[in-house]
């Protein structure tokens, strides 16, 4: 498994390529995605934890890696991340367990 730093570097490089080649609609979606996680009525940290739980239910390992990194950067404690993953398991069921494993591996690497 790649490290969180390796994931972030790969993601940045590929996002730059997507934005360079992407349509106006792709660029707008990326902007909406970025803006949704800005501070507001909910803190950015809480939004990242919501994103983590949602990504786990949706079974997107890249998204899980991203949201763990962002949550940590915004001050989330390991216990908060584990609680978000617990919610994901309850909502998503046992099919999320492989993605919980991925999340724990990323968290332990951080």
Secondary structure, DSSP 8 states (H G I E B T S, - for coil): ---HHHHHHHHHHHHHHHHHH--HHHHHHHHHHHHHTSSSSS-HHHHHHHHHHHHHHHT-HHHHHHHHHHHHHTT--HHHHHHHHHHHHHHH-GGGHHHHHHHHHHHHH-
